Amino acid sequence: MVAIRKNREQVTVDGLSDGTRDQLYLALRLAAIEHHVETVAPCPVILDDILINSDDSRASAALQVISELAKRTQVLFFTHHRRLAELGMKAGAQMIELDSAAAAIA
């Protein structure tokens, strides 16, 4: 697998930055999940801190895609990064803070 840069340079996966490589693998996983949802059945999707190597622009783009997926199947997105939670809410996510939820039960 190779990536093609804007200047048409081809780069192997090991030549990509951590953030770009993470985005590539996330795109492939989301494509497989979307295909499963469309052709087999909806399934729960659990994502845990998948955007920690992403800048705000990439994280926002990924969260928009995840938000669209959440319209067709259940998605749980876990993060301890406040900024990712804020970007998620801008993309339409409902946020539940587990610390607050745990305190309410106690």
Order of alpha helices (4+ residues) and beta strands (2+ residues): beta-beta-alpha-beta-alpha-beta-alpha-alpha
